[in-house]
Each structure stands twice: as structure tokens, then as C-alpha cells.
């Protein structure tokens, strides 16, 4: 049987070696590396189960497949307890055994790659609650270190899901106000009257439900930091009141005729292009400059390189620990899919993807099948202008248009950033966009 299998496996493209006993098998494994061991259960001197136990103890990376004519349940349980990777009862087809050997070899290669990936990301660089080793994130960390001790207003910009509130909390934690409160409010989540009351406070009887005086978040944040998220969504009428408060360092509660001083550092954030909002008349220019004394610009996840895998492994470990699911890593092909995907939802989308993957995982590693469909199906897009037929070649204007729109798409519609990349002024870029039929009211082109 050993000679038959050796000959058949060699024909199938394997490099196969046979030995006459368990002792010889141990010596062979000490002398060279093997991807898989196939052993009978009935051996002379040492049983296949005993051989399996010793191999698992000495070489846990080498999967063992046990073959026996005694295919009862007790033998199968004993094989699993001995640490066997697979169990095949006689009689069997050689094709079936070859398939199982191939799977075992792939499994070993997969585990080796997972170990390599995990070792590469076991000590990720952390900055407060943020993680990142990429040059883009290292620049962010350096900027936060420099601006945190100052008491000036900070504007944090970046696409949705890039972690703007984490940066705001890091600025607060590294400032002289760290012992004071950190209060966050989403300016897009409230209607105008409620937002005004929340920020500036109100007096009793100022409106129907005002049953008592309310200090407001500016006063509650005194001694600490007030974080104004989605600041671009603040109504124009409130922008004027906010500007006065920032200039005078006072607030006037709704229904009151007196000013109250506050002592809070204001940190604001937006995923919008505020420069464009100012040009479009949707945001006050004087308020913009009052808020944007110090700026932190967050990179999109697609611009952070290997940080994608660092973050994926970190969130995987947290989710698996929380859900008590034994998922230990990410298969190489799944890792490649994660790296190639564009992540329009940035870190928030990655977290959701890992939540789903852990929930669906059938093995101890995340496979491609566990990832969201759009991640599995994603293909990088490239603009190709090439043809052997001169009549099919694009004009220079058309090539320029395609490239400009491609750049704007790659920065999430941020026209100010696109202008910087294209090395043109903002007005020139707007003129180009309008010539393509775009209007400010259309939103991002």
C-alpha cells in the first residue's frame, strides 16, 4: 500500500516518501520538512495514534491524516483526541486521499501565513485610542502632539468614519484641560431651536418645554473641551451667534438678556469641504477662520497602506474576545481583499466588516467568504486611455476632464484637497467643473 501510494502521489505532482515504521517516520521528520503525514493506525512497535500524538507534540505545524480499516466511531474519536488533522477509513479511493492531503498541505501553508501576518502586527503603534504605523498617521500624531498644549481652536477635517472624534479626544487628553470635561455634540443631529438651546442654554419659560434654567454645553464644558462635530451642518442663523460667542468668550442663553462667560476650548470637525461651503455661501467665512486656527487633516483609510491590516487584526481580536469566538487571524487571500478594497466608509466600515466576518466565520481564521459581498467583489478601477485606432483616442480636454474627476473622487469630493493635488487654485478648479456642467447645488461632482 505504501509503495502504491508513493507511486500514485508522485504522478499527481507530490514529492512523496514512504517509510516502513513509526520510528523511521520520526527520524525522517527530524531530517527534513514535510507538509503532511499519512499514517496507518495499525503499525509495528508503535500505533498510528501514538505516532500522531508524538508528532503533534514535536511538530504541531505538520497535519497528520490517519488511515485505518477500523472505521468505527471510537477509533475516529481516538484519532481526533490524538491530534489528527483528518481521518479516512478503508477502503478508500486514492483520489479522495489525494484531495485530503492537498487540503492538509494548504491548511499548513495557511496557518504559516496567518502566523507571519499576526507576528507582523502584534505590536501596533497606538496613540491614545488610535492605531497606525503609516506615514500618513504618523504625521497626524505629530501634529496632535504639537497643537494639543495650545489653547486655540482646532478644526479636524476628513472623510466620514476616519476617526475625527478620537483625534478630538486625543487633543483634549494631551492638553492642560485634560482634567476638565470633554463634551461632544453633533450639530447635524438636532433641529435648529434644540441645538441653540443645547449649546447656549435657556432660561425658564423661554419656550414651551423650558420648565427650568439650563446652563448649556458651552458652560458645562468650562475648564475642558467642547467638541462640535459636523460643524458644517450648523444653520447660518446659528453661525452668527456662535461667532459672537467665540469672539467674546461669552454666551447668551435663549430667553436671557445677559451674557455669561465660559472657559472652554472649542474643537470642531467636519467631513465637508468648508472652503467650498464658504464659496457657496453655506458657511460664514469669518466663522471658518475663527474655528480653523489649528487644523488636523485625517487621511482616508485607503491612503494608510498596511494600517488596514493592523486595524483589522486589532478589531478582530477585540470582537472575538467580546463574543467568545475562537477566531485567531485573517487568511492571506482575505487579507489581500481587505488591502485592495477602497473603504469608502473608512475605519467605521472596516469595523462593521470585521463584526460580520467574526459572526460568520466557520474556521479559526477569517476567509474571503466571511467578508462583505462588496469587499469580495471589489476590483480596483483604472482610467485607461489607449487604442490602436486614432479615431478612438480621447481629446486632451477629455483626458483632462477624466483625470480631474478621478482626483476629486479619490479625495471623497473635497475640492480644496483636489485643487492642491492638481496644483491649481480653487477658482480654476471650480471653473473647470462648471464647464463640465457641474453646479454648487449638485453637491460633490
C-alpha positions in Angstrom: 0.0 0.0 0.0 2.8 2.4 0.9 4.6 1.7 -2.5 1.3 2.2 -4.4 0.5 5.5 -2.7 4.1 6.8 -3.2 3.9 6.0 -6.9 0.4 7.5 -7.3 1.2 10.7 -5.4 4.3 11.2 -7.4 2.3 11.0 -10.6 0.0 13.6 -9.2 2.8 16.1 -8.7 3.5 15.5 -5.0 7.0 14.7 -3.6 6.2 11.6 -1.6 8.4 9.5 0.6 7.5 6.3 2.4 9.0 4.7 5.5 8.3 1.2 7.0 7.7 2.2 10.6 6.7 4.9 13.1 10.3 5.1 14.3 11.5 5.7 10.7 8.8 8.3 10.3 10.1 10.2 13.4 13.7 10.1 12.0 12.5 11.3 8.6 10.7 14.3 10.1 13.8 15.2 12.1 15.9 15.1 9.0 13.7 17.1 6.6 10.4 19.1 6.4 7.1 17.6 5.2 3.8 19.3 4.6 1.7 16.3 5.6 2.0 12.8 7.2 -0.3 9.9 6.1 -0.2 7.0 8.5 -2.0 3.7 9.0 -3.4 3.2 12.6 -2.0 -0.4 12.7 1.8 -0.2 12.8 4.5 -2.4 14.2 6.1 -1.2 17.5 4.0 2.0 17.8 0.4 2.6 16.7 -0.6 5.3 14.4 -2.4 7.0 17.2 0.8 7.0 19.3 2.8 8.3 16.3 0.2 11.1 15.8 0.4 12.2 19.5 4.3 12.4 19.3 4.2 14.2 16.0 1.7 16.8 17.3 3.8 17.3 20.4 7.1 17.7 18.4 5.8 19.2 15.2 2.4 20.8 15.7 2.6 22.6 12.4 2.5 19.3 10.4 -1.0 17.9 9.9 -1.5 14.1 10.3 -4.0 12.0 8.3 -4.8 8.6 9.8 -6.0 5.7 7.7 -7.5 2.6 9.2 -9.7 -0.4 8.3 -11.4 0.0 11.6 -13.6 2.9 10.8 -15.8 2.9 13.8 -16.7 5.9 15.9 -14.3 5.0 18.8 -11.3 5.0 16.5 -12.3 8.3 14.9 -12.7 9.9 18.4 -9.3 8.5 19.4 -7.7 9.9 16.3 -9.1 13.4 16.9 -8.0 13.2 20.5 -4.5 12.3 19.4 -4.5 15.5 17.4 -5.1 14.1 13.9 -6.0 16.6 11.2 -8.1 14.2 9.3 -9.3 10.6 9.5 -10.0 8.3 6.5 -11.5 4.7 6.8 -10.6 1.9 4.4 -11.4 1.1 1.8 -10.8 4.4 0.1 -10.2 5.9 -3.3 -6.7 7.3 -3.9 -8.4 10.4 -5.4 -10.2 11.0 -2.1 -6.9 10.7 -0.1 -5.1 12.9 -2.5 -7.8 15.6 -2.1 -7.4 15.4 1.7 -3.6 15.6 1.5 -3.9 18.6 -0.7 -6.3 20.3 1.8 -4.0 19.5 4.7 -1.0 21.0 2.9 -3.0 24.1 2.1 -4.1 24.3 5.7 -0.5 24.2 6.9 0.5 26.9 4.4 -2.4 29.0 5.5 -1.6 28.7 9.2 2.0 29.6 8.5 0.9 32.7 6.6 -1.5 33.7 9.4 1.3 33.4 11.9 3.5 35.6 9.8 0.8 38.2 9.4 0.0 38.2 13.1 3.6 38.4 14.1 3.9 41.5 11.8 1.0 43.2 13.6 1.3 42.1 17.2 2.8 45.4 18.4 0.9 48.1 16.5 1.7 51.7 17.3 -1.0 53.3 19.4 -1.8 56.9 20.0 -4.5 57.3 22.7 -7.2 55.1 21.2 -5.9 55.4 17.6 -3.7 52.9 15.9 -1.5 53.5 12.8 2.0 52.9 11.6 1.6 54.5 8.2 3.5 57.8 7.4 0.1 59.5 7.0 -1.0 58.6 10.5 2.4 59.4 12.0 2.1 62.9 10.6 -1.3 63.2 12.2 0.1 62.1 15.6 2.9 64.6 15.3 0.5 67.4 14.5 -1.7 66.5 17.5 1.4 66.4 19.8 2.3 69.9 18.7 -1.1 71.6 18.9 -2.6 69.9 22.0 -0.8 72.1 24.5 -2.1 75.3 22.8 -5.5 76.6 23.8 -6.5 77.8 20.3 -9.5 76.4 18.4 -8.9 73.2 16.3 -10.6 72.1 13.1 -10.4 68.4 12.3 -11.2 67.5 8.7 -11.5 64.2 7.0 -14.0 61.8 5.4 -16.8 60.2 7.3 -15.5 57.3 9.5 -11.9 58.4 9.7 -11.9 58.9 13.5 -12.3 62.7 14.0 -13.8 62.4 17.5 -10.9 60.1 18.5 -8.5 62.9 17.4 -10.6 65.5 19.3 -10.3 63.3 22.5 -6.6 62.9 21.9 -6.2 66.7 21.7 -8.1 67.1 24.9 -6.2 64.3 26.7 -2.9 65.9 25.9 -3.8 69.5 26.8 -3.7 71.4 30.0 -7.5 70.9 30.1 -7.3 67.1 30.4 -8.7 67.1 33.9 -11.8 69.1 32.7 -14.8 67.7 30.9 -14.9 66.6 27.3 -18.4 67.3 25.9 -19.4 66.4 22.3 -22.4 67.5 20.3 -23.4 66.6 16.8 -24.6 69.7 15.0 -26.3 67.7 12.3 -28.4 65.6 14.7 -30.6 68.3 16.1 -33.1 70.8 14.7 -32.1 74.5 15.0 -34.1 75.5 18.1 -32.9 72.5 20.1 -29.3 72.9 19.0 -29.3 76.6 20.1 -30.7 75.6 23.5 -28.2 72.8 23.9 -25.2 74.9 23.1 -26.1 78.3 24.7 -28.6 77.2 27.4 -32.0 78.7 28.1 -34.0 80.4 30.9 -37.1 79.1 32.4 -40.1 79.9 30.2 -38.0 80.7 27.2 -40.2 78.3 25.2 -43.0 75.8 25.9 -40.9 73.0 27.4 -38.4 75.2 29.3 -39.5 74.4 32.8 -36.2 75.5 34.4 -33.0 77.2 33.6 -30.4 75.3 31.6 -26.7 76.2 31.5 -25.9 74.9 28.0 -22.9 72.9 26.8 -20.6 75.9 26.5 -20.8 76.5 30.2 -20.9 72.7 31.1 -17.6 72.4 29.1 -15.9 75.2 31.1 -12.4 74.1 32.2 -12.4 71.4 29.4 -13.2 71.0 25.7 -16.3 71.4 23.7 -16.3 69.2 20.5 -18.6 70.5 17.8 -19.0 67.6 15.3 -20.4 68.1 11.8 -19.9 71.8 12.2 -20.6 72.4 8.5 -24.3 71.4 9.1 -24.9 74.3 11.6 -27.6 76.6 10.3 -26.4 80.0 9.1 -28.5 81.8 11.7 -26.8 80.0 14.5 -23.4 80.5 12.9 -23.6 84.2 13.7 -24.4 83.6 17.3 -21.6 81.0 17.6 -19.1 83.5 16.0 -20.0 86.2 18.6 -19.6 83.7 21.5 -16.2 82.6 20.2 -15.1 86.2 19.8 -16.4 87.5 23.2 -15.9 84.2 25.1 -19.5 84.6 26.4 -22.9 83.0 25.7 -26.4 84.4 25.9 -28.9 81.7 26.9 -32.1 81.6 24.9 -34.6 84.0 26.6 -32.0 85.8 28.6 -30.8 89.4 28.2 -27.4 88.9 29.9 -24.1 87.4 28.8 -22.4 84.6 30.7 -18.6 84.0 30.4 -17.4 80.5 29.6 -13.9 78.9 29.6 -13.9 76.0 27.1 -11.6 75.1 24.3 -13.6 74.6 21.1 -12.6 71.7 18.8 -14.8 71.3 15.7 -14.9 68.7 12.9 -16.5 68.1 9.5 -16.3 65.7 6.6 -17.4 68.6 4.3 -15.1 70.8 2.3 -15.5 74.0 4.3 -13.6 76.1 1.8 -16.2 75.2 -0.8 -19.1 75.8 1.6 -17.7 79.3 2.2 -17.5 79.9 -1.5 -21.1 78.6 -2.0 -22.4 80.9 0.8 -23.4 78.0 3.1 -20.8 78.8 5.8 -19.6 82.1 7.2 -16.1 82.9 6.2 -15.4 84.8 9.4 -16.5 81.8 11.5 -14.4 79.5 9.4 -11.3 81.4 10.2 -12.3 81.6 13.9 -12.6 77.8 14.0 -9.7 76.9 11.8 -6.8 78.4 13.9 -5.2 74.9 14.0 -6.1 72.2 11.5 -5.7 68.4 11.7 -6.4 66.7 8.4 -7.2 63.0 8.7 -6.2 60.6 5.8 -8.8 58.2 4.3 -8.2 54.6 5.2 -7.3 53.8 1.6 -4.3 56.1 1.9 -3.0 54.4 5.0 -1.4 51.3 3.4 -0.8 48.4 5.8 -2.8 50.2 8.6 -5.8 48.4 7.1 -4.5 45.0 8.3 -3.2 46.4 11.6 -6.7 47.8 12.3 -8.4 44.6 11.0 -6.4 42.4 13.3 -6.9 44.7 16.3 -10.7 44.8 15.8 -10.8 41.1 15.1 -9.1 40.4 18.5 -11.4 42.7 20.3 -14.6 41.3 18.7 -13.5 37.7 19.1 -12.7 38.2 22.8 -16.1 40.0 23.3 -18.1 37.3 21.6 -16.0 34.4 22.9 -15.5 33.1 19.4 -12.1 31.3 18.7 -11.2 33.3 15.6 -7.4 34.0 15.6 -6.5 35.7 12.4 -7.1 36.5 8.8 -6.4 34.2 5.9 -3.9 35.6 3.3 -6.4 35.8 0.5 -8.9 37.6 2.8 -6.1 40.0 3.9 -5.3 40.8 0.2 -9.0 41.6 -0.3 -9.0 43.9 2.7 -5.9 45.7 1.4 -7.2 46.1 -2.1 -10.7 47.4 -1.2 -11.2 51.2 -1.3 -13.1 51.6 2.1 -15.4 54.5 1.3 -16.7 54.3 4.8 -13.2 54.2 6.2 -12.5 52.8 9.7 -16.1 52.6 10.6 -16.8 50.4 7.6 -13.8 48.2 8.4 -15.1 47.7 12.0 -18.5 46.6 10.6 -16.8 44.3 8.1 -14.9 42.6 10.9 -18.0 42.3 13.1 -19.7 40.5 10.2 -16.7 38.3 9.4 -16.3 37.1 13.0 -20.0 36.3 13.2 -19.9 34.3 10.0 -16.5 32.6 10.5 -16.6 28.8 10.4 -12.9 28.3 11.0 -10.3 29.8 13.3 -9.3 32.4 10.6 -11.4 34.9 8.6 -11.7 33.7 4.9 -12.8 35.6 1.8 -16.3 34.1 2.1 -16.7 35.8 5.5 -16.2 39.3 4.1 -19.0 41.5 2.9 -20.0 40.9 -0.7 -18.8 44.3 -1.9 -15.3 43.6 -0.4 -15.2 40.2 -2.1 -16.3 41.6 -5.5 -14.2 44.8 -5.4 -11.8 45.4 -8.3 -9.5 48.4 -8.5 -10.6 50.8 -11.2 -8.1 52.4 -13.6 -8.7 55.1 -16.2 -7.2 53.7 -19.4 -6.8 55.9 -22.5 -5.3 53.7 -25.2 -6.2 52.5 -28.6 -4.6 51.5 -31.9 -7.4 53.4 -33.7 -6.7 57.1 -33.9 -10.4 57.8 -34.2 -11.0 56.3 -30.8 -8.4 58.3 -28.9 -9.7 61.0 -26.5 -9.0 64.6 -26.9 -6.7 66.5 -24.5 -9.8 68.2 -22.9 -11.5 64.9 -22.4 -8.4 63.4 -20.8 -8.1 66.4 -18.5 -11.8 66.1 -17.5 -11.5 62.4 -16.7 -8.4 63.0 -14.6 -9.8 65.9 -12.7 -13.0 63.9 -11.9 -10.9 60.9 -10.9 -8.8 63.0 -8.5 -11.9 64.6 -6.9 -13.5 61.1 -6.5 -10.3 59.8 -4.9 -10.4 62.5 -2.2 -14.0 62.0 -1.4 -15.3 65.1 -3.2 -13.0 67.5 -1.2 -12.5 70.2 -3.9 -9.9 72.1 -1.9 -7.7 69.0 -1.5 -8.2 68.1 -5.2 -7.0 71.6 -6.1 -3.9 71.1 -4.0 -3.2 67.7 -5.7 -3.8 69.2 -9.2 -1.7 72.3 -8.3 -4.3 74.8 -9.4 -6.2 77.4 -7.4 -9.7 76.7 -6.2 -11.3 79.2 -8.6 -9.7 77.5 -11.6 -10.9 74.1 -10.5 -14.5 75.5 -10.0 -14.4 77.0 -13.5 -13.4 73.6 -14.9 -16.1 71.8 -13.0 -18.7 74.3 -14.2 -17.6 73.8 -17.8 -18.4 70.1 -17.3 -21.9 71.1 -16.3 -21.5 70.9 -12.5 -23.2 73.4 -10.2 -22.6 74.0 -6.4 -26.2 72.8 -5.7 -25.4 69.5 -7.2 -23.1 68.5 -4.3 -19.8 66.7 -4.9 -19.2 66.0 -8.6 
